[in-house]
């Protein structure tokens, strides 16, 4: 996995997932350096970061075919 840091330029709500560990709210995210992806938060109204924040994140792994 590769660790990167970039400014968040997009964080749009995508969907809700109800799983055995509770509710996860997924957001589509994009960063100033061109990276894009999806991230899940436990609280829809209090994500760990917002547009404009500098974020350190890892790229890699497999989502098992989920979108």
ABEGO torsion letter per residue (X at the ends): XBBBBBBBABBBBABBBBBAAEBBBBBBBBBAAGBBBBBBBABAABBABBBGBBBBBBBEEBAGGBX
